[in-house]
Amino acid sequence: MIDSLSQRLVPDELWALVEPLIPPARERPQGGGRARTDPRAVFTAVVFVLTSGCAWRHLPPSFGVSVPTAHRTFTEWTEAGLWRQLHRAVLDELDGRGLIDWSRAVLDGASVRAKGGGLTGPSPVDRGKPGSKIHVLSDRAGLPLTVGISAANTHDSHALKPLINALPAIRSRRGPRHRKPAKLHADKAYDIPALRDWLHQRRILPRIARKGIESRDTLGKHRWVIERAIAWLFGYRRLTIRYERKAGHYLAFLTLAASITCYKKLTK
């Protein structure tokens, strides 16, 4: 049963993308120690925590990974930047097959309740309770290209530049690598002249709802895809409430969720 579950969580095709990116195990200064746990078993355990939302201490022993080993390795891989590398590898595969639509990108954010830790703040949509906010930039079809987090009381507009700047050079089917979308759609929270000027300088056409002129529904025929993308991400139950005290750990889960969401496009 667990073999079937593991295969479903991490198919061979996904593992083929992950395996070359796994960082080498840290060496103990004193030498010795146990043999390294199978990296695929650890990765599968991390995916299980992400999808099920279970606490680390409730990780089923049938995965063949102890709780301390799974959490320690997750931390090591997070510090090594594995999750962002995986996201880029999946995007390379997608764009190499012409499956990313760069004609427009869509940007939005969503609040999530947090138990505490860095990058939390009083949530304006949850009676001032501690919370964080996820920020997502997707392509025209809703594939998450970059993700980020902030405190819940951070204005959405502060995420625009970091998310655009975080776009890696993605391998294209032919010609130079893709680095930016042609247009950017967003609601009126991002209607700031300096941001419009910044986008124009980068030859990205801003399609942002104007305050006092257009309602947020004006761009609805384009913006619904980002709402669907955020819904896809919140389908990974570990993201619905932020339990991680370390902001980097929550971002790691968010980036892994974005990677798997994009990977599913490859299998269709």
Salt bridges, closest charged atoms under 4 A:
ASP12 OD1 - ARG40 NH2 2.82
GLU79 OE1 - ARG26 NH2 2.43
ASP92 OD1 - ARG177 NH1 3.63
GLU93 OE1 - ARG97 NH2 3.80
GLU93 OE2 - ARG171 NH2 3.34
ASP95 OD2 - HIS178 ND1 2.62
ASP108 OD2 - ARG223 NH2 2.57
ASP126 OD2 - ARG113 NE 2.84
ASP156 OD1 - LYS133 NZ 2.92
ASP187 OD2 - ARG223 NH2 3.54
ASP191 OD1 - ARG196 NE 2.97
GLU227 OE2 - ARG216 NH2 3.81
GLU227 OE2 - ARG223 NH1 3.86
GLU244 OE2 - ARG238 NH2 2.55
